[in-house]
């Protein structure tokens, strides 16, 4: 499945974007870099000031946001520059990659996971956990190593059904 994506403002991040493309390819989605006009998903690096202007609600402060209707992703510049203190992702590059993956998956229609199933052995954190908040405090979850997109079968089916309904093959 090929899906056009547009990135604006990420001039320092070709490595991160390439890695995101690799991770999506592994689950069967080729993200093609395109113009804003032709893109299904649009990702904007957004200043703290603009984030505050666009998303005033208190629960959104300091977070990146995906408008799931327009499929526009706004990456909070403050977090893009520094991993939030609450996150347990050690590598800032990994944080950036997992943040982009998470927000793009919102753009593909996936909501957050609210009630994770805990197990005794540590498990890679689902992609639909907010990467800006601690994984470990939500159960026995760790940063996925190697980096990967972690979705369960229901999430995958939901996402691909939705994309098929939008005409993607
Ligand atoms: Zn989210």
Boltz pocket constraint, residues with backbone or C-beta under 6 A from the ligand:
constraints:
  - pocket:
      binder: B
      contacts: [[A, 64], [A, 102], [A, 103], [A, 106], [A, 112], [A, 128], [A, 129], [A, 130]]
      max_distance: 6.0
